[in-house]
Amino acid sequence: MNVCFTEPDDNEVSISSGRPAYQSTTYGSAVAGRAVDGDPDTGSCTYYSVNPWWAVDLGEPVDVGSVTVTNDGNPYYRKCASQ
């Protein structure tokens, strides 16, 4: 299984933008911070592993109403998500 993340859609608010991000492994150049760098054309991806994880440090406790994990359709990330 791989874990891939990208920026939220225009109608969503990201409390993670620009915050430090971490992941269990990295697939290619898709480092964790690319998921929260403010660029909708980038994203992060873990290398295939049994228990992949991704985390972001929000800097303080935050009440989170929802978390959305999506695949943006980019062929690179579609490949990542299928591995």
C-alpha positions as a Markdown table, in Angstrom:
| # | Residue | x | y | z |
|---|---|---|---|---|
| 1 | Met | 0.0 | 0.0 | 0.0 |
| 2 | Asn | 1.1 | 3.6 | -0.7 |
| 3 | Val | -0.2 | 6.8 | 0.8 |
| 4 | Cys | -0.4 | 9.9 | -1.4 |
| 5 | Phe | -1.5 | 13.4 | -0.5 |
| 6 | Thr | -2.1 | 16.7 | -2.4 |
| 7 | Glu | -3.5 | 20.2 | -1.5 |
| 8 | Pro | -7.2 | 20.5 | -0.9 |
| 9 | Asp | -9.7 | 21.7 | -3.5 |
| 10 | Asp | -10.6 | 25.4 | -3.8 |
| 11 | Asn | -13.7 | 25.1 | -1.6 |
| 12 | Glu | -11.8 | 23.5 | 1.3 |
| 13 | Val | -9.6 | 25.1 | 3.9 |
| 14 | Ser | -6.2 | 23.6 | 4.8 |
| 15 | Ile | -4.9 | 24.1 | 8.3 |
| 16 | Ser | -1.8 | 22.2 | 7.3 |
| 17 | Ser | -0.4 | 24.5 | 4.6 |
| 18 | Gly | 3.2 | 25.2 | 5.1 |
| 19 | Arg | 3.4 | 23.1 | 8.3 |
| 20 | Pro | 6.2 | 20.4 | 8.8 |
| 21 | Ala | 5.1 | 17.1 | 7.3 |
| 22 | Tyr | 6.5 | 13.6 | 7.7 |
| 23 | Gln | 6.0 | 10.2 | 6.1 |
| 24 | Ser | 7.2 | 6.6 | 6.6 |
| 25 | Thr | 9.0 | 6.4 | 3.3 |
| 26 | Thr | 9.3 | 8.5 | 0.1 |
| 27 | Tyr | 8.5 | 7.4 | -3.4 |
| 28 | Gly | 10.8 | 9.3 | -5.8 |
| 29 | Ser | 10.9 | 13.0 | -5.1 |
| 30 | Ala | 7.4 | 13.1 | -3.6 |
| 31 | Val | 8.5 | 14.1 | -0.1 |
| 32 | Ala | 5.9 | 14.7 | 2.6 |
| 33 | Gly | 6.2 | 18.5 | 2.5 |
| 34 | Arg | 5.0 | 18.6 | -1.1 |
| 35 | Ala | 1.5 | 17.8 | 0.2 |
| 36 | Val | 1.3 | 21.0 | 2.2 |
| 37 | Asp | 3.5 | 23.4 | 0.1 |
| 38 | Gly | 0.5 | 25.3 | -1.3 |
| 39 | Asp | 1.1 | 24.1 | -4.9 |
| 40 | Pro | -1.9 | 22.1 | -6.2 |
| 41 | Asp | 0.3 | 20.5 | -8.8 |
| 42 | Thr | 2.5 | 18.7 | -6.3 |
| 43 | Gly | 1.8 | 16.0 | -3.7 |
| 44 | Ser | 3.6 | 13.5 | -1.6 |
| 45 | Cys | 3.7 | 9.7 | -1.9 |
| 46 | Thr | 5.2 | 6.9 | 0.2 |
| 47 | Tyr | 7.1 | 4.0 | -1.2 |
| 48 | Tyr | 5.3 | 0.7 | -1.1 |
| 49 | Ser | 5.1 | -0.6 | 2.4 |
| 50 | Val | 2.8 | -2.7 | 4.6 |
| 51 | Asn | 1.9 | 0.1 | 7.1 |
| 52 | Pro | 2.6 | 3.5 | 5.4 |
| 53 | Trp | 1.9 | 6.7 | 7.3 |
| 54 | Trp | 1.9 | 10.4 | 6.8 |
| 55 | Ala | 1.7 | 13.1 | 9.4 |
| 56 | Val | 1.7 | 16.9 | 9.7 |
| 57 | Asp | 2.6 | 19.0 | 12.7 |
| 58 | Leu | -0.1 | 21.6 | 13.1 |
| 59 | Gly | 1.9 | 23.3 | 15.8 |
| 60 | Glu | -0.9 | 23.2 | 18.5 |
| 61 | Pro | -3.9 | 21.1 | 19.3 |
| 62 | Val | -6.7 | 21.7 | 16.8 |
| 63 | Asp | -10.3 | 20.5 | 16.5 |
| 64 | Val | -10.5 | 18.9 | 13.1 |
| 65 | Gly | -14.0 | 18.6 | 11.6 |
| 66 | Ser | -13.0 | 16.3 | 8.8 |
| 67 | Val | -10.0 | 14.9 | 6.9 |
| 68 | Thr | -10.2 | 14.3 | 3.2 |
| 69 | Val | -7.8 | 12.0 | 1.4 |
| 70 | Thr | -8.0 | 12.1 | -2.4 |
| 71 | Asn | -6.2 | 11.2 | -5.6 |
| 72 | Asp | -6.1 | 14.2 | -7.8 |
| 73 | Gly | -6.0 | 12.2 | -11.1 |
| 74 | Asn | -2.4 | 13.2 | -11.8 |
| 75 | Pro | -0.8 | 10.2 | -13.7 |
| 76 | Tyr | 2.2 | 10.2 | -11.3 |
| 77 | Tyr | 0.0 | 9.9 | -8.2 |
| 78 | Arg | -2.4 | 7.5 | -9.9 |
| 79 | Lys | 0.6 | 5.2 | -10.4 |
| 80 | Cys | 1.6 | 5.8 | -6.8 |
| 81 | Ala | -1.9 | 5.0 | -5.5 |
| 82 | Ser | -2.0 | 1.8 | -7.5 |
| 83 | Gln | 1.1 | 0.2 | -6.1 |
